[in-house]
Amino acid sequence: MKKLLPMILATALITMMMAGCQIIPEDSNTTNPTAAPTGSIQTGASEQTEPIEIKIGGLKGPTSMGLVKLMESAEKAEAKNNYTFTISGSADEVTPKLIKGELDMAAVPANLASVLYNNTNGEIKLLAVNTLGVVYIVEKGNEINSFMDLKGKTIYGTGKGSTPEYTLRYLLSEKGIDPDRDVNLEWKAEPTEVVALFSELDKGVAMMPQPYVTVAQTQIEGLRMAIDLTKEWDALDSGSSLITGVLVVRKEFAEKYPEQIAAFLDEYQQSAEYVNTNIPEAAKLIEKYGIVKAAIAEKAIPYCNIYFMEGAEMKASMQGYLSALLEQNPKSIGGKLPAEDFYYER
């Protein structure tokens, strides 16, 4: 595993902009709660399951937002296991810790999960999908209402050479639009560059992730979400989903503690549901645990597609999504589709 680490870190650079749903990186935030074997979040796991220490890493942004209720329960000693959460600014902070065993699980960009599986010879498994699409076509103006309206337009965006670009190209092609001839794609290094540019333009079109869209709307008058890429993907009815974030686990850990992982998954699902149905309260927790400010989180949550998916549904959706990326660029998923043992089932 140690020999593989430099290669994995290099490959992970391809995936970094997939975490474009993140806020500008800040210092890592670690929560070290002491949990008890019983608590307020009820699970379907046996009450006799022995709680264990589980170290979980996440990224600032929607991929970690669904965890915050569980983080609070752990902090109050009400969770089913003893959880330690570390929230970081970028995937390259999380990846080496997961590979070296300093983390047991991690919330990462969806394609990075496949890269890690392929580059560790199957030592990483997919536990759950936690975030669907978070990328939107935004407009300063009122000309874009469908994909066909993008013909002849310049689209500013971030994520060149990574999944945002592959997703956009895939959708444009599926809609009958040639991404190299029918539109002009202008790539910027950071979403903040797009915000600065739009502040000087009377009108324009961009591709941006949440919660940057929400942040940008507070700074650019008249900026609106014109197209939801998740809805456009779903409209293709391909049997797959546009997936942003997932939760992965080390294979060794998963095989050793199946009952505790089952308890965790139950708690995680209920935590994600809480975030979606109790937005003001969840927004406060999201700020408390250093993910994003509450005022931004409260506005952004409805558009972040925080979700929980496991088992057969997760497998079908992820396989379809990774297949689409494979067609665009095999390197984006580590060169090939993961084998069956990539998908965790309890």
Summary of the structure (lengths in Angstrom):
residues: 346
radius of gyration: 19.5
end to end distance: 25.6
largest distance: 62.8
contacts: 1272
relative contact order: 0.20
helix: 45%
strand: 21%
